[in-house]
Amino acid sequence: MTAKSNNDNISFEKALDKLEKVVVSMEDKQLSLDNMMKYFEKGKELSDYCNTKLNEFEKKIEILVRETSEGGEWKSFEKEMNDESFELKNQ
């Protein structure tokens, strides 16, 4: 299972909270090796999800700052990403 499929419906804050709980549980050192591995996998999944969300937020902010500073209009993040991917493929 991927982080995206398991965490699509939760907020960044909720995922970060779950990740913090996983880390605390692992630091407690009371887990068996099997459970430690399960917690590690869950932590990696949550970490990847949070990282993806942060990258999306960063890109949105870059678009908004660029568009606002150029006096342009606000565009949807998805449209901007699709336009940029199309431009990169055709260069």
HELIX and SHEET records of a PDB file:
HELIX    1   1 ALA A    3  ASN A    7  1                                   5    
HELIX    2   2 PHE A   12  GLU A   27  1                                  16    
HELIX    3   3 LEU A   33  SER A   69  1                                  37    
HELIX    4   4 PHE A   77  LYS A   89  1                                  13    
END                                                                             
